[in-house]
Amino acid sequence: MSESQGDTNLKERTLPAQNGRLAGKTAVVTGAAGNLGSQICRAFAREGANVVMTGRTQERIDAAREALIKDTGVAPERVSTAILDGGNPESIREALASVQLTYG
């Protein structure tokens, strides 16, 4: 399993990491590189959550992550990626184990 380490089109207000209704929480979003998934990630990030963007293709979720960071100004350490194929139980287990190790 791959995970992008720290290093979309709508400009949105950014909240500092400690503010928002979801501060201190972690949101795992499947299909995060798609239109709906990326908007869900933005909403969670605006509310202060750590966001794990998942999808089947590392390149697509990496690009979506970079776009989210650029467009919202959210701190890069609050947004990570994980490969997750919902049709593959082993992929799901690996992704969620990685999330648990990273965020508890």
C-alpha positions in Angstrom: 0.0 0.0 0.0 1.2 3.5 -0.8 0.7 6.6 1.1 1.7 10.1 0.1 3.6 11.9 2.8 3.4 15.5 3.7 5.2 17.5 1.0 -10.0 22.3 -7.0 -11.2 24.6 -8.6 -13.3 26.6 -6.1 -11.6 29.1 -3.8 -12.8 28.4 -0.3 -12.4 29.9 3.2 -9.8 28.0 5.2 -10.0 27.5 9.0 -6.9 26.9 11.1 -6.3 23.3 12.0 -7.6 23.8 15.6 -10.9 25.4 14.6 -14.2 23.9 13.4 -16.7 21.4 14.4 -14.5 18.5 13.3 -11.2 19.7 14.8 -9.3 16.7 16.1 -11.4 14.2 14.1 -10.2 12.2 11.1 -12.4 11.7 8.0 -11.7 8.9 5.5 -13.2 9.7 2.1 -13.5 7.1 -0.6 -13.5 8.2 -4.2 -11.8 11.4 -3.1 -10.4 12.2 -6.6 -13.9 12.5 -8.1 -16.1 15.6 -8.2 -18.3 14.7 -5.2 -15.5 13.1 -3.2 -13.2 16.1 -3.6 -16.0 18.5 -2.4 -16.7 16.3 0.6 -12.9 16.4 1.4 -13.0 20.2 1.2 -16.0 20.4 3.5 -14.4 18.2 6.1 -11.1 20.2 5.9 -12.9 23.5 6.3 -14.4 22.1 9.5 -11.0 21.3 10.9 -10.8 17.5 10.3 -7.7 15.6 9.2 -8.7 14.2 5.8 -7.6 10.9 4.3 -8.3 10.9 0.6 -8.7 7.4 -0.8 -9.0 6.0 -4.3 -7.8 3.3 -6.6 -5.2 5.3 -8.4 -2.3 7.0 -6.5 -1.7 9.6 -9.2 -5.3 10.8 -9.2 -5.6 11.0 -5.4 -2.2 12.8 -5.2 -3.4 15.3 -7.7 -6.6 15.8 -5.8 -4.7 16.3 -2.6 -2.4 18.9 -4.1 -5.5 20.7 -5.6 -7.3 20.7 -2.2 -4.2 22.1 -0.4 -3.7 24.8 -3.1 -7.3 25.9 -3.3 -8.1 25.8 0.4 -4.8 26.6 2.0 -5.3 23.7 4.5 -2.0 22.6 6.1 -0.5 19.7 4.1 0.0 17.6 7.2 -3.8 17.5 7.7 -4.4 15.8 4.3 -3.0 12.4 3.4 -3.8 9.7 0.8 -4.2 6.0 0.8 -4.9 3.5 -2.0 -8.3 1.9 -1.3 -10.3 -0.3 -3.7 -13.7 -0.8 -2.2 -14.1 -4.1 -4.2 -11.0 -5.6 -2.6 -11.3 -6.5 1.1 -7.5 -6.7 1.5 -7.1 -3.2 0.1 -9.7 -1.9 2.6 -7.9 -3.6 5.5 -4.5 -2.2 4.5 -5.8 1.3 4.0 -7.7 1.4 7.4 -4.7 -0.1 9.2 -2.6 2.7 7.8 -5.1 5.3 8.9 -5.2 3.8 12.4 -1.4 3.9 12.7 -1.3 7.5 11.5 -4.2 9.0 13.3 -5.0 6.5 16.1 
